[in-house]
Amino acid sequence: MKKYTFLLWIAGLFLLIPLLHAQHKTPFLPSASDDRCRQWVDSVMTRLSLQEKVGQLIVATIPAKATKENKKQIRELAKKYKVGGLLFAEGTPEEQAILTNLAQKNASVPVMVASDGEWGLSMRLKGTPDYPRNAALGCIKDNSLLEEYGREVARQFRTLGVHINFAPDADAYTNPLNPVIPVSSLGEDPKRVAEKAVAYARGLENSGVTASSLSKNRVTGLLKDEPGAKGLAFTDAPDMKGGSQVAQVTDKALPAGNDMVLVQFHAKNAVTELTEAVRSGILSKEELDAKCRKVLMYKYMMGLRSAQPKLQVSGMSYRINTEEAQALAAKLRCSAVTVLNNYFGILPLAPAEGGIALLSIGEKDTDAPFVEAMKKQADISCFYLPWNADDALQEEIKRKLATYRRVVVSITGSAYVSDKDVEFLSELDIQAPLVYAFFTSYRTLLPLTPALAQSSAVVLAHSDQADLQQHVADVLFAKAPADGKTSMSIGQLFPAGTGCVIEPGMKPGTVIPEDYGMKSYVLHGIDGIAQKGVSEGAYPGCRILILKDGHTVYDRGFGSHSDKDTTSVRPTDLFDLASLTKTTATLLAVMKLYDEGKLKLDDKASKYLPFLRSGNKKNMTIRELLFHESGLPPYIRFYVDAIDPNSVHGPYSQSWIDKWHRTQVSEHSYYCSDFKFKKGLVSDRPSAVYSLHVADGMWLNKDFKHTILQKIAKCDLDSKRYVYSDLGFILLQQIVETITQLPMDLYVAKEFYAPLGLQRTLFLPLNKFTKAEIMPTASNDFLRRQDLCGYVHDETAACMGGISGNAGLFSTAAEVAKIYQMLLNGGELNGKRYLSEATCRLFTTEKSVISRRGLGFDRPDVSIVKRSPCAVSAPEGVYGHTGFTGTCAWVDPKSQTVYVFLSNRLCPNVWNTKLGDMNIRTDIQELIFKSLVEK
C-alpha cells in the first residue's frame, strides 16, 4: 500500500463540495433520528468493551494472500480486536475473497472492507481489468463515461465484497516535480477535477459502493465550515512502535473530525495503545463513543448490520473480468487519447509524394501493434532507434529521414529520457512535418518539450496496450475519433485543456508549409501574436495571408468586426487599405503607363498638370514624387477649408475636453464637436453639384477637389530631401487620369483588377457591397461625426470623394496578395501578362540614394533597423507598403514569399497605437523568415 501522510478520505463527498451540490443528489447518510439505525447501534454499543470500541476505529491493512499467517491474523483481528475494517493490499481476487469470508465469519460486528483502488482493483490485485490512470481519465471529455466507469468498478467491488473505495483522488496537480501525482491526479483545474471526481463517485455510490475521497488541501476548512458535513473521515496513521507513538496518533490522527485510522502494520498494537490513550484521558470516552457510533451508523447504511453472505471463491476472477469490463477499459483508453496540436491540418495523414517514415523510439517491438496498423493505412518505411543510441546510429537515422515528406515518431517505454535523446529529437531538423505518438504517460513528454515545440502534431495515448496502439494509428488517418483535452499542463508548451478534435472522415489540410520549404511549427506562432493583438486591444480583427511560391501557406482571420459587432473576421471581408492604396492602385497605374511609354520617370509633373506650371513645382519630376523627394510637405489639412471658422468655439483642437471639444482624436487631443461646414459645401443628399460622397447622409461639393489641388499647387516647398508625403501620390493620380482620360478607379479596374479576377478590390465599396461585408474603420470620426464603415478613413481621400492616389482602396487579404504575387512573378499571373518583366524589375529594385525608399514602394532600412518598417531578418530586396489603418503587404523575391496583414486598428479609437507598440506586423514577418528551411 502506498504511504499517506494524514491524508483524509471523506465518505459523503458531495455534502462537502458546494461547487457540485447542483450536480449530484446527496446519497443516503445515516441519521441518529432513524429509529431502526439507532436501535441497532445501541444494541451493538452495549455489548462492546472499551477495547472493542477502539477496534471499530481501526482499519487494518493486510496483503490479499491466503497464507496461514494472514489467516491467523485475520481471525484474531476480527474476533478478538473487532477491528472496524480491513484494507487489502497486493494479492489476487480469489485470495482476497477467502480472507474476506474468514473475517466476516469471525466478526460479531461485520467488517467494513475497503479498497484504495484509484484505478480499480488492478491497483492492488493481479488478474483484474486494467483501467487508465487518473491522469488519462482526466483527459476524457464525456463525464458520463466516467460515471459508467464508476458503476463497473462498483460491480467488481460488490462481487468481491468491498464496501468502500478510497477514490477518486480529488487532488489537483500543482507540483510538476511530484512523481506520483501526474499518474493519480485527474488534473490541475480544480473545477474540472471536481466534476470528473463527482461523475466517477456518482457511478460508485449509485451502484452500492461508497466513494470516499477528497483533496487533503480542502478537508480542514470543509469539515469545520460546511454545514451538515456528516462524512466519515479516515486518516492514514504512522506505524506505531510502542507507547512512544501513542501521543502522535491520538493528537494528530483522531481529533479534528477524523473517525477511523488506517494502520499499515501492527494493528494489534494500535488497538492496545489507543485503548490506553482513552484510559489515560488523552482521548475521552465521550469522543470514543461518538466516533464508534458514527462508524456503526455507516455500517448500518452499508448493510453491515447482519451476517454477510459468503463470497463464492471459485470463478471470482472470471466474474470480475467480464467482456463488458474489458470493453469498457478499451473504451476509456481510446476516449482519453489527446491530440495536443495539429498545425495546418497535418492530421489526418495522407499519402504524400516522398513517402511516410515511421521512427520507433524505445524498447524494440513495444510499438509493434502501432507499426502494423500504420502499414495497413499507407506505404510506411519503418526505422528503429533505442533510447540513448550512439552518435553514429542517430546520424544515420537523420540522413534516412531527410528524404521523406512526412515523419511519424512513436515513443514507448520508460519515463526516463536522457539529455542525449532530448538533443537528438530537438535537432531533428528535417523538412518534413513531425508527428509524435506517445504511448507513455505525461511524464515522458516533459523533458521532450524542446523537441515537441518543433512538431506539427503530438498525440498522447497515455499507455501502450495493443488495442490502443491500433486506435492511435486509426486516429492519425481519421479512421477513428479523438477529442481528449489535457488534464494538466505539459511545461509551458501545452496548457491544461489543450486538445484538437479528429473526426472520422475529416480531410487533411490542403497546404502543408513543409511542402513549400517552411516550418509549420514556426508559422503557427503567428496565431499567438495575432490573437494577443486582439486580446490586448490592438485591433478588433485582422486577416493574415502568406504565399510561398505562389501557394497559400497561411490564411487566417482573428477577432471580430468591432467591439459592437461580434461577427468573426471572414476571408471575404473588405478592409480600408489606407496608404497601401499607393502601391496597390496608384503605383500600378504609373507602372502600366511607364510600360506603355506614355510617361517617363524623369518627366515633369507639370507636363501633364497645367496647374503646376506657373509655380514653384513646375520642375518636380515623377521620379521625385515616387521617391518622396519632391519637397512637398507630408500633408495639408484640406478639411479645415470646409469648416466655418465662426462656428468654432476657441481653437479647433486642444489638449483638454470641454463642452465644445468632446471628440477625442489622440491621447491628449480633442476636436471641436459642434462646428458647421461653410455654406454651400455640404449637403445631406446627392446632386450634380454635391457628388462627393464622404459619409452617410453627407455629400461634398464637387468643386472641393479643385480646392485641394490648388492648395497643393500653392503650398511651400522644402528642399529635395526625403519626406514621406501623401500629396505626391494625389498628384500622381491626376497624372494617370490626365493621360488615360479615365478616373483612376476605373483605369486600374480595367487594366488589373478585372482581368486578375478580383471581385472585392475597389474604391467606394458601398456601391457594390453592404456594410456587413466591410470591416468598420473608426468610431465617431471627428470630421464626419459618425462611425465609419465603407467610407475611407483618410480625410483627404474622403474630400476627394473616396477615390484618391494616397488612400481609398478597399480589398481582402487574398486579393491584395494576388496583386503582389503578380508583381513577384515579374508582371504575370496565371498565364496573363500585365506588366513587362523589365518594368517590374525596375520599380521593385531601384532604390533612392538618400533614403530606404524605392520607386513608390517602401523597403527595409538595413542601416538603421529600428527605423525599418520590416522585420530584422528582412533582406534588402523586400518591397511593399504599410497603411495607417493597420495594413501592410510585403514581397520577398529571395524567398518567393508574399505577406499581407490587414486590420482595423483605428476601431473604435483612432488614437490606438498598440499595433505598432507591440510590433505585431514585424514580429509576424520575422516568423515568416524564421520558418524558411535553409537549403
C-alpha angles and dihedrals in degrees: 000000000000118000119256123191106216090314110170124218114194122204110213092043095174096062088059102051110068090185090068103038091105092050100055136035111233111257121235111285124190115259131199088223091064101102096203092048092047093048092051092047091048092050092052094044092054092059099043120097122217091263092047091051088053089048090059088063093056126090106192121207118217135164115260091239118120097221122149090250094052092046090052091049092049092053092049095046093048100039106031105026097028093214113200096227150004128221113196121212130190118352142084133298093247094052092046089051090052092051093044091053089049093050095048091046092055098040120096087194109041114252122244107232114209137186132194091209102155088170098023132270093324089075088072110008130063121231097028129121112290109225127185119273119255094259088061094041088054089064094060112109098202109071091189087070089059089052089052088050090053091052092051093047089050090053090053092047093050090049088055095043096251116151106181135031122203090219160148101044103224096187112127114228110249106147116069090191094059107107094200107043096062087065100037101037123089089215147292102275105088093207095050090044091052093048092052093043090053092049092053094042091048089057091050097047097041086056096051105267120111115235109215114184143115137157111270088223091065105038104086097052093041094050092051100036110031112092114233096014100163100159125140109246124209128191129193103233126208118256108274119224104179138309094320090075098049095090091051092053098045096039097046108020112045105029124076097048100315114135109173132034122216108216117196097191136005097031090165091056090050092056092048095047095045090049089055090048090058093047091050093049097246087119114027122231088236091057091046093051092047092051094044091050090051092052091049092049089056091048089053089052091051092051094254093133097100139031112302122237115253115259117237104240100188113083093011094134090048092052091049096044098058123160088248091055092051092046090052091051090053091046092052092048093051093044090055093057107119128198102207097190138358108184116198091351096288084159127101093050117227130193107274133194103258094036138246122282124203117202115193115203121188136039109355117267095002087120094043094123089053093048093050092047091050091051089057091056101049146343100291129184110208129212132176132210125176121219113275093014120181121266095253093055092046092051091048090053091050092053093050095047092051091075096058129089096212127031126192118192117202115201121197137155136036125021088230113099120182125223088247091059091048091050093049095051093041091053095044088119103173129146094240120090112255122230118189125202113192117199089182139079126276092271095072090058096055099073090040097058092109088060095040089054086068095049129107094208137007123193119194115201097170095215141025109240112149095243090051093051090052090049092052090052088054090049091054089058096037092248090123133030130251125185105153122142121210111259092205137021121268101216112294092313103076117024122208110280094037116143142130123216120237114193125192111262096016116146125242122246113287093225126032110193092218089065087065099041099269132115116244095204091055095046089048087067087072088072092063094047093048094044091049088054089058095045093046092049098247088136138342092238144355141185124214126192130177127188124196119188087346094305125114107243097165129025118155140143127213133195128357141288095270145325087276099040113055094189107136118244108267131199090246097052115120121227131198100249094198110186091000080081087075094069099025095054119001097043092046089056092048091049091050093051091046089049090054093047093245093125138016127215092239093049113120114247088226089065087074101025113057093189088070097053100084101046141059092288100064093106097045110125132214089239090057091050091052093047092045088237099119096105093246116143118253093253145335122223094234093168091069088071089060094056124088103236091206089064094059118093107215118328119353089241134019140169098250136054123247136153092282098040109052105131109097115210101166139008092279105017131091126184129213108273104196104044122136129223120243114273114271096018104091133039134181091225134045125253140152088280098039100049104134104097106206102161144341108312092358127109125173126216109264091228090069089081087063089051090055094050092047092052089052090050092051100039121113119263126224126207121292095272132123112284117153106235135181090198094071092059091048087057091047088055090054090050091051092049092047093052097041097035086222133106106261094242091058093044097053090043091054097043101036122001100051098043090044088057093243110159100172105042111099150111118255094026094184088071087071110014137047123243089251087069095050128074111242111249108198143346124238097356108212095228101039094030094219140084113280124226121151093004119100112258096213107096095213093050089047091053088051088060096263094295111096139143093237101045145345105097119125124195148141127261092248094052094045088052090052091057093051092045087057089054091046088053090057096259099316134104131175093350096309123108120218101166133015119259090239093056092047091048092050097048096041097046108033113099133189117255092222103041143021091259126118129199097303092325126100117228139191118282100228093174097056106024094184090064094047118113088211137069121280091251095050111125119233091251094066116115136180140097145255133226132220092233090064105276139129142168122196132181125199111194092188095061094026092234133144119198123193125182120180125179141152097230093159091065117129099353120036091200092062108127099169094108090065096033090056093044089227099156094045094043090055090049090050090056089052091057092043091052093060114108112231111237 
